[in-house]
Amino acid sequence: MPPAVPIRAVVTVLVDDEGWRKLVADPERRLRRAARAALKVARRPRGLKPGGTAALSVALMSDRGVRRLNRDFRGKDQPTNVLSFPAERIADRQAVRRVELGDVALALGVVRREAKAQGKTAADHLAHLMVHGGLHLLGYDHENHRDAERMERLERKALAALGIADPYLLD
């Protein structure tokens, strides 16, 4: 259920590979809009007061950098399009005004290749992957069919709000 009171989002973007600026005009703005769209369609993060702030960081990296993260944290020695690293939640009875959601990393070459293969603009694919990664930070996953359908439904809703076509119709 979407939150009744809007959540403020603070999205910090690190451009680790300048190739991103050639691939997508103003990737920081695109990422911030996509992260906010994900927050708007998702449940309020646990422990966040209504009207509070959710913070996350995004790293726009090379395939090599994401490959290293994927190897070190997931045991998979290959690049992937998006990695999400949810922050540890501190069990607390009191709701807080700000919650750190975690970090997202995106791989330039993988995103470029996937967008081309799927007939999408790189900017739209980047937004989709940001929404996807943001939902992971909020506790959603796609480990089983039911959860995958729920997550895809939220992705579609967030992307529609951004004026982006349903990415699952293109598969």
C-alpha positions as a Python dict, from the first residue, in 0.01 Angstrom:
ca = {
    (1, 'M'): (0, 0, 0),
    (2, 'P'): (150, 336, -99),
    (3, 'P'): (222, 577, 185),
    (4, 'A'): (-52, 829, 263),
    (5, 'V'): (202, 1104, 333),
    (6, 'P'): (471, 1164, 70),
    (7, 'I'): (822, 1050, 149),
    (8, 'R'): (1106, 1287, 83),
    (9, 'A'): (1390, 1120, -105),
    (10, 'V'): (1756, 1214, -87),
    (11, 'V'): (1941, 1043, -371),
    (12, 'T'): (2318, 1078, -384),
    (13, 'V'): (2469, 990, -721),
    (14, 'L'): (2834, 908, -782),
    (15, 'V'): (2941, 897, -1146),
    (16, 'D'): (3239, 663, -1130),
    (17, 'D'): (3260, 618, -1510),
    (18, 'E'): (3220, 931, -1723),
    (19, 'G'): (3088, 716, -2008),
    (20, 'W'): (2751, 743, -1835),
    (21, 'R'): (2731, 1112, -1928),
    (22, 'K'): (2777, 1019, -2294),
    (23, 'L'): (2515, 745, -2273),
    (24, 'V'): (2243, 937, -2086),
    (25, 'A'): (2190, 1312, -2069),
    (26, 'D'): (2183, 1423, -1704),
    (27, 'P'): (2187, 1073, -1550),
    (28, 'E'): (2168, 1217, -1198),
    (29, 'R'): (1832, 1381, -1264),
    (30, 'R'): (1700, 1063, -1431),
    (31, 'L'): (1807, 852, -1132),
    (32, 'R'): (1657, 1086, -876),
    (33, 'R'): (1322, 1092, -1055),
    (34, 'A'): (1320, 711, -1087),
    (35, 'A'): (1411, 659, -719),
    (36, 'R'): (1133, 896, -612),
    (37, 'A'): (886, 712, -837),
    (38, 'A'): (982, 381, -672),
    (39, 'L'): (930, 530, -326),
    (40, 'K'): (593, 668, -428),
    (41, 'V'): (451, 330, -531),
    (42, 'A'): (605, 124, -250),
    (43, 'R'): (519, 83, 114),
    (44, 'R'): (679, 330, 352),
    (45, 'P'): (1014, 202, 476),
    (46, 'R'): (983, 33, 815),
    (47, 'G'): (1053, 272, 1099),
    (48, 'L'): (1014, 590, 894),
    (49, 'K'): (775, 853, 1026),
    (50, 'P'): (509, 978, 785),
    (51, 'G'): (659, 1263, 586),
    (52, 'G'): (1011, 1147, 669),
    (53, 'T'): (1315, 1120, 447),
    (54, 'A'): (1449, 809, 277),
    (55, 'A'): (1811, 832, 162),
    (56, 'L'): (2000, 616, -84),
    (57, 'S'): (2316, 627, -291),
    (58, 'V'): (2369, 526, -652),
    (59, 'A'): (2702, 452, -818),
    (60, 'L'): (2725, 467, -1197),
    (61, 'M'): (3015, 235, -1261),
    (62, 'S'): (3203, 48, -1530),
    (63, 'D'): (3134, -319, -1595),
    (64, 'R'): (3468, -393, -1433),
    (65, 'G'): (3370, -220, -1108),
    (66, 'V'): (3032, -391, -1090),
    (67, 'R'): (3193, -724, -1175),
    (68, 'R'): (3422, -681, -874),
    (69, 'L'): (3127, -602, -646),
    (70, 'N'): (2927, -895, -783),
    (71, 'R'): (3222, -1129, -727),
    (72, 'D'): (3303, -1002, -378),
    (73, 'F'): (2949, -982, -243),
    (74, 'R'): (2753, -1241, -442),
    (75, 'G'): (3021, -1487, -552),
    (76, 'K'): (2942, -1429, -921),
    (77, 'D'): (3247, -1328, -1124),
    (78, 'Q'): (3067, -1133, -1395),
    (79, 'P'): (2913, -790, -1436),
    (80, 'T'): (2539, -749, -1397),
    (81, 'N'): (2310, -461, -1478),
    (82, 'V'): (2216, -355, -1123),
    (83, 'L'): (2323, -450, -773),
    (84, 'S'): (2138, -342, -459),
    (85, 'F'): (2289, -332, -113),
    (86, 'P'): (2015, -268, 144),
    (87, 'A'): (2132, -93, 460),
    (88, 'E'): (2113, -276, 788),
    (89, 'R'): (1798, -177, 974),
    (90, 'I'): (1832, -106, 1342),
    (91, 'A'): (1544, -253, 1537),
    (92, 'D'): (1395, 40, 1723),
    (93, 'R'): (1052, 99, 1866),
    (94, 'Q'): (1055, 467, 1778),
    (95, 'A'): (993, 583, 1424),
    (96, 'V'): (1261, 811, 1284),
    (97, 'R'): (1260, 1111, 1049),
    (98, 'R'): (1529, 968, 820),
    (99, 'V'): (1605, 616, 704),
    (100, 'E'): (1914, 512, 508),
    (101, 'L'): (1793, 261, 250),
    (102, 'G'): (2128, 151, 109),
    (103, 'D'): (2322, 161, -215),
    (104, 'V'): (2266, 74, -581),
    (105, 'A'): (2538, 12, -841),
    (106, 'L'): (2481, 10, -1217),
    (107, 'A'): (2715, -121, -1488),
    (108, 'L'): (2761, 102, -1793),
    (109, 'G'): (2837, -160, -2058),
    (110, 'V'): (2570, -404, -1944),
    (111, 'V'): (2305, -132, -1938),
    (112, 'R'): (2412, -8, -2283),
    (113, 'R'): (2404, -358, -2434),
    (114, 'E'): (2071, -452, -2275),
    (115, 'A'): (1902, -130, -2387),
    (116, 'K'): (2018, -185, -2743),
    (117, 'A'): (1918, -554, -2746),
    (118, 'Q'): (1574, -472, -2602),
    (119, 'G'): (1510, -177, -2833),
    (120, 'K'): (1490, 75, -2546),
    (121, 'T'): (1660, 404, -2492),
    (122, 'A'): (1946, 385, -2244),
    (123, 'A'): (1776, 657, -2038),
    (124, 'D'): (1454, 453, -2003),
    (125, 'H'): (1646, 136, -1921),
    (126, 'L'): (1850, 324, -1659),
    (127, 'A'): (1527, 452, -1500),
    (128, 'H'): (1381, 100, -1497),
    (129, 'L'): (1689, -44, -1330),
    (130, 'M'): (1686, 237, -1072),
    (131, 'V'): (1324, 162, -989),
    (132, 'H'): (1408, -210, -969),
    (133, 'G'): (1710, -150, -746),
    (134, 'G'): (1518, 96, -531),
    (135, 'L'): (1243, -157, -471),
    (136, 'H'): (1507, -407, -360),
    (137, 'L'): (1633, -150, -108),
    (138, 'L'): (1276, -123, 20),
    (139, 'G'): (1258, -498, 83),
    (140, 'Y'): (1093, -625, -234),
    (141, 'D'): (1236, -922, -421),
    (142, 'H'): (1158, -1165, -700),
    (143, 'E'): (1265, -1495, -546),
    (144, 'N'): (933, -1661, -624),
    (145, 'H'): (660, -1609, -883),
    (146, 'R'): (423, -1423, -650),
    (147, 'D'): (690, -1181, -530),
    (148, 'A'): (816, -1128, -886),
    (149, 'E'): (465, -1038, -1005),
    (150, 'R'): (422, -794, -717),
    (151, 'M'): (756, -629, -786),
    (152, 'E'): (690, -605, -1161),
    (153, 'R'): (349, -448, -1093),
    (154, 'L'): (516, -180, -880),
    (155, 'E'): (785, -124, -1144),
    (156, 'R'): (520, -78, -1413),
    (157, 'K'): (333, 171, -1197),
    (158, 'A'): (646, 374, -1117),
    (159, 'L'): (762, 374, -1479),
    (160, 'A'): (418, 475, -1607),
    (161, 'A'): (434, 777, -1375),
    (162, 'L'): (761, 867, -1550),
    (163, 'G'): (607, 822, -1895),
    (164, 'I'): (809, 506, -1967),
    (165, 'A'): (654, 211, -2148),
    (166, 'D'): (603, -123, -1974),
    (167, 'P'): (946, -292, -2002),
    (168, 'Y'): (795, -637, -1961),
    (169, 'L'): (593, -606, -2281),
    (170, 'L'): (923, -580, -2468),
    (171, 'D'): (1066, -912, -2343),
}
